[in-house]
């Protein structure tokens, strides 16, 4: 990276600087012993040419749009197009969520993102005993395609991309989206969006379960195959590190486990389905957390792009340059928000959003200040969306691509995080892959240990959380309007579901479910059968019960 003359001069200047530091410390000692990132990466007092002397510009950095894509996939960065402003939203009934969607679109949001309630997330209907008290509470309740059509009413499916945060029942909700498009005479070739559909991270972190790991991965490969053949603009999986980080992982663990999950999915699609990697890899997408440590998050995102390009090129021999692209959505860190002094969350979210932009995200959700307390109010959502718009339109951060490239600190931190992530990936490879590692409890325990250590640091005030363990207000009074879902929502949803069940053709539903069961037993792709079943008004739970009956149900072993 530098010739000997530059490095020698740097060493000479560094020695002079060290002498000055000693004199300064004698007068003003450091405020704390260890200077680390939020994930405990040790940070030196200063960085210089010697910290990146072994880097090769062409091989390790290069330019945007060029391998290894460290600096971004697009040659022009955000000059041609800003990242997608995609606010996560879902509440109560489909009609209420549809109203929130139209409000967000009217205020400048450029993509939709769907939060489902817990019964839907777990593959149960609103009339299930397990759903009682949870209907519509943490997201929108969807039982049948009738609900889904209310959800998308007035939304041009061929013009707006829609993300759906759904995992065990992802095939069912995507089938509803595909069927709804067909019913609106919109070809499947024209719809675009993303289903999260990442079950490995569920076993590791988020814990919404249905079937065991192996058949769960099979269902994901079914969606990859179906999308590759019939829905070419859809991202059939969003390989998610977000929830891994929310569960307490370090930034390196988030990076390593997310990318190794991606490797597992690519291997399965190739081995199980016989797909050519270049036919489906360009539509793989990722989802990262942007936490509060500004430079650590930027380094993580830059390292992720370079690592994925290497994985696809060297491990899977991909030939299409787009197969080497890591395309990712980012959400600011929910776990960094505090109930104490909640207006501080506006500042936290702004910093985290800026890190995501500087890291080169293609899509961004900014958390609302009140999300730690309740569902976000319209005012809080507007502030969160305006945060992105101010970053894009006022701050100048979109003027040039990857402006921190070449920074001694940022490049050194990027390299360090990549090296430590490779160590994790190699260890998981030695275990036989991510499914085997999950069955051994390896990633779960690594995250648990990291979360415990971080909480100890907060309790001991070695890590500061403003308003929680420092600058605390004893008699704090905060007037936050609480958004709550009325109990009438559940009654309304139960009535609607009962009406649909009464009016549908029961024999047609039974036939569709039997056809789906047969497809599962034969190892066929389930997507065509799911689409026919939802068109017949089969419910989410009825379809998921077929999966449970054929593949079995997963129970968390409770590793400690």
N, C-alpha and C positions, 0 to 999 in steps of 0.2 A: 504493500500500500504506500510505503514511503521509502525513499532511498536512505543510505547510511548517513549521509550528511545531515538530513533533516532529523533523523533519530538521535544523532550525536548532539546536535544543537538543542533538541528537546530535552535530552538528559541534563545538559548543562543548565538550561533555564529552570528545569525541575528542581535541581539542587539548590539554586538560589531561592526558589519559591519555598522550599522546605525550611530554609533558614528563617525566612520571613514568617512562616507559619509558627515556628517555635517561639519567636518573639511575641507574636500576637496572642498565642495561647497562654503565655506567661501572664499577660495582662487580662485576657478574657477567655477563661477556660470554656471548652465545649459544654453546651447545655445538657447533653446526655451522653452516655457511654457508647451506645450502639446506634448507628444511623442505618436504618433498614427500610425497605419497602413494607407495605402492608402485609406482604407474603413472606417477609423476613429475608429478602435478598439483601446481602451486605452491600452498602454503597460507599465507595471511596470518597475522600474529600474532593478530589478532582480527577479528571480523566484527560488523557492526552494522546498523541500519535502512537506511543508505545502500546496502548491498550487495544489498538486495532491494526497493528503493524503486519499481522499475518493474513489480513483479509485481501482478497483479490477482487478488484472493482468489477470486472466483467462477470466473474463467477458468483460473487456473493452479494453484489448490490445492483449494478446495471441501471437501467432506466425503466420507468413505468411502461407496462405493456410488453416487457421483455423478460425472458427467463433470468432469474428464478422468481420473478414477480414480487420481490420483496417490497417494491415501491408502488405496487398496485397493478390491477389488471388492465385498466384503460390508459392509453397513452396520454390523454388530456385530463385525467383526474376528474374533478368536479366542474371544470370549465364548460364541458358540453352538457352535463346533467348533474344536478345535485343528487345526493343520496335520497332514497325514498323516505318521506316522513310517514312512518307507519305506527300509529298509536294503538296500543292493545286495548280492546274494549269488548265488553260483554256483560250484560246484567239482566236479571229478571226474565221476561219473556222475549221471544224473537222480535215481536213488534217493538218493544222498548229498545232493544239493541239496534234495530234498524233505524230508529229515530236518532240514536246517538251517532251511528255511522253517517247519516246524512248531515248531522250537525258538524261532525269533524271534517267531512269533505267540503262543506261550505266555508270552513275557516282555514282551508289550505292544506289539509292532509292529502297525501298523494297515493296512499295504499291502505288497505283495510287489514286488520288483524283481530282474530276472534278468540275471546276467552269463553270457555264453556264451564258450566257448573260441575260440581263434583260427581253427581250421578252420571252425567254424560261422559265425563272424563274416564270413569270407571266402567262404562258400558252397561249402565242400568237406566231403566225408564223412570219417569217421575212418579209412577204409581208403585214402584218397588218399595217394600218395607225399608230397604237400606237407604232409600232416598229421602225418607221423611225428615223434614226440617232443613234440607239442603237445597231444595229446588230453586234454581235461579239466584242463589245467594252469592256465589263467588264468580258467576259468569252466566251465560245464557243457557236456558234449558232447551235442549233439542231432543225430541223423541221420535218424530217421523219427518218425512219429506214435506208434510204440510207446514210444520214449524220452519223448516229450512227455507221454504218459499217465502214465508213471511220475513225471514231474516234478510233475504237478498232483494226484497221488493224495491224496484226503482233503481237497482244497481246494475249498470251495464257490464255484464260479465265478460264481454269481449274487449272492454276498455280499462277496467279496474282490476288490479291484481289483489288477491285475497289470501292472507295467511291464516291457517287454522292450527291453533295450539292443541293438538289432539294426538294421543299416542295409542293406547290399546285398541280403541275403536276407529283408528284412522281410516281403514278401508271403508267403513260404513259412512262416515261423514264425507269422505271424498266421493264416494258413490252418489251421495245426495247432491253434491255440487255438480258432478258430471250429468246426472239425470236431470237436474234442474236446467242446466244449459241446453240439453237436448229438447226439453219441454218448451224452452224459449226459442227453439230453432237456432241456437248458437252452436256452431260446430265445435267439437272437442279440441280441434286443432287451434282454436282461437282463444280458449280460456287460459288464464295464467294465474299462478299463485304458488302456495307452498302448504304442504301438510307437514307438521313436525315429525310425527311417525318414527321417532327415535326411541326404541324400547330399551336399548342397552343402558342409556343414561337413566332410565326409570329404575332399573335394577340397581344401579349404582347410587342414585341420589334422590330423584323426585318421588318414587315409590307409588305411582299409580300402576297397578298390575292387572293382568288378566290371565294370559297363558304363560307357560314356561319360556325360557330364553330361546330354545331352538325353533319351535314353531312360531314364536314372535318374529324372529328374524326372517323366517320363511314368508310370513305375511308381508313384511316390508319388501322383500325381493319381488313378490307378486305386484306390488304397486310400482316398483321400479321398471319391471318388464312391461306392464300395461301402459305406463306413461311413455316409455321409450317408443312403443309401437303406435299409440293412439292419441296421446296428450303431450305433444312435444314441447310445449311452452311451460309445462308444470314442473315445479321442483317437488319430486315425490318423497323427499326426506330432507329435514333440516337437522343436521347432526349437531347436537346441542351441548355446548359446554356451560350454558347459562345456569342450569339447575345444579350442575356439579359445583359451580362456584358458590351458588346460593346455599348449598349444603355445608359449606365451610372449607372447601379446597383452597389451596394456594393457586396463584396464577399459573405456575408451571404444571401443577396437577391438572388444572382445567385444560391447558393446552395439550398435554400429553394424552390424557384419557379421551378427549374429544377426537383427536386425530386418529388414535388407535381404534376407536369405535368406527370411524370412517373406513379404516382399512378392513375391518371385519365385514362391513356392509358391501364393500366392493368385491371382496373375495367371495362372498356368498352369491352375489349376482352373477359373477363369472362362473363359479363352480356349479351352482344349483340350476341356473337358468341358461348357461351357455352364452351369455351376452358378451359382445365385444366391448371392451372397456371404453373405447371412444364413442360408442353409441349411446351410453348413458351417463358417463362421468361429467360431461358439460352441464348436466342439470342437477348435480348434487349441490346442496347448499349447506351452510354452517350457521351457527347461532352462538354468539359470544356475549359474555358479561363484561360491561365496562365498569370497573370498580373505582374506588376513590383515589388510588395511587396513580397519578397522572402518567408518569413516564413508564412505569411498569406495564400499564395497559397498552400503551402505544407499542412498546417493545414486543409484547405478547402477540398483538395482531400482526405486526410485521413478520415476526418469526413464524407465525402460523401459515402465512402465504408462502414463504420460502420452503418450509418443511413439506407442505402439501404438494408443491410443484415437484420437489425431489421424490416424494413418495410415488406420485403418479408416473413420473418419468423413469425412475430407476427400479421401483418395485413392480409396477404394473405395465411398464413399457408402452405407455400411452403415446400416441403420435400426434393427435389433434392438440394444438396449443390451448384450446379452450378446456380440454380435459385437465390441464395443469392449473387452471384458475381456481383459487379458493374464493368463492363468492359467499359473503356472510352478512347476516343481519346482526345488529347489536342492540342490547337493552341496557340501560343504566342499572346500577346494582340496587335491587330492592332491599337486600340485606344491609345496605349502608344507611338506609333511612331510619330516622329515630322518631319515636312518639314524643320524646321530650323536645321542646323548642322546634316544632315541626317546620316552621318557615325556613330554618336552616337547610331543609331538604331541597329547597329551590337552588341554593348555591351548590350543594353536593351534586345534584343532577346536572347542572350547567357544566361543572368541571368534568364529570364523567362523560357527558355528551361531547365535549370538546376533545377529550382523549380519543373517543371513538372516531371522530372525524379526522383527527390527526393520524389515527391508525389506519384510515382508509376504508371505513365501513361502506357498504352499498345501501344499507337500510338501517333506520334507527328508530327506536322507541324510547322516549324520555318519560321516566316515572313521574307521577303527580305527587305533590308534597304531602297529600293526605292518605296515600295508599297504605301506609303503615297502620292507619286507624280504621279505614273503611273503604268502600268502593269510591273511586275518584269522582268529585263533583265536576260539573261543567266548567266552573271557574278554574279549578285546579288543572283540569285537562288542557284548558286553553293556555294557561301559563306554561305548561310543559311543552305544548306544541309551539308556542311563541319562542321558547328557548331555542328550539331547532332553527326556526326561521330567522332569529337574530344572528345565530352563528353563521347561517348561510348567506344572509343578505347584508350584514353590517360589519362583521369582524374582520373580513379579509382572509379567513382561513381557507377559502376555496380558490384563492388566487393562483396558487402554485401547488404542484403535486408533491406529496411527501416532503414537506419543508425541513424535516429534521434529519433527513438522510445526510450522512457524513459527520453528524455530531459524534464526537468521541464517546460521550456517555451513552447516547441512544444506541449506537451500533454495538458498543461493548455489552450493554445490557441485553440487547436482542440476541447476540451470540451466546451469552451465558444462559439465557432462558432456553434457547434452542438446544444447547448441549444437554442441559438437565432433563428436558423433555424427551430427547432421544434415549437417555438412560432408562427412563420409565418405559418407553415403547419397546426397547430391546428386552427389558425384563418381562414384559407381558408376552412378547413373542416366545420367549423361553418357556413360559407357562403353557403355551399352546394356543394363545389368542385371548381375546377379551372375554368371550363366553366362559372359557376355562378359568380365567382370572376372577371373574365375578363369582363363579361357583366356589372358588377358594376364599372369597371375601377380601381379596387384595385391594382393589380400589376403594371399597367401602371403608376398610380400616385405615387406609392412608388419609382419606378425607376426614374421618372421625378424629384421628390424631391431630390433624392440622387445625380442625375447628376447636378442639379442646385447648390446644396450645394458644390459639388466638384469644379465646375467652379468658384464659389465665392472664394473658398480657394486659387485657383490658381491665380485669379486676385488680391487677397490681399497678395499674396506671403506667405501664410501660408502652402501651399504645393509647393514644388520646382519641376519644370520641367527644367532640364538643357538645356540651349540654348534658352528657351522660356521666362522664367521670372527670370532667374539668369544665369550668365556667358554668357550673350548675346553678339553677335558680330554684331556691327552696320552695317558694310559694308561687310557682308558675301558674299563670292563667292564660289559656289559649282558646280562642273562640274559632273552632274549626267546625263548619257545618257538616254534620254526619249524614252521609248517604246510606240509607238502609233499605233493604228490600222488604216490602210489606208482606205479611203472611197470606194476603189475598192472592199473591202471585202463584203460590202452590195450588190453591183451590182452582184458580183459573186454568192452570196448566193441566191439572188432573181432569177437569171437565173436557178440555179440548182433546186430550188423549183418548178419553172414553168415547167421545163423539167419533173420532177417526176410526177407532176399533169397531164401533158399531156399524159404520157406514161402508167399510171396506169389504172386499170379497175375501172371506176367510179361506175358502178353498184355494184361491190363487196364492194367498200368503203361504199356506201350508206347502203347496207345490214348490214355490220358490225356495223356501227354507230347506226342503228335502233335497232339492237340486244343489243347493249350497253345501249341505252336509255331504252329499256324494262327491262333490268336487274336492272338499277338504280331505276326505278319506283316500281319494285317488291321487292327491298331490297336484291337482290342477290349479291354475290361477283363479283366485276367488273373485277378482274384480268384476267380470261380466255378470256373475251370479249375484253379487251384491247390488249392482245397478238395477237388475231386474227385480230384486227383492224390495228395494226402497221404492221403486216405481209402484209396486203393489201395496205400499204403505206398511211394509214390515217395519217394526220398531228397532231402535238401536239395541235394546236388550235382547230381543228375539234373535237377531243376527249374531250378537256376541255370545248368546247361550249356545248356538251351534258350535262356535269356536271352543267354548268351555267344555262342551260334551265330547268333542272329537279330540282336542289337543290336551285337555286337562287344565286345571287351575294352578296358578303359582302361589306359593305361600312364602313370604319372606322368612328365611331361616333365623333372622335375628342375631347376626354375628356381632360379638362384642370383643 
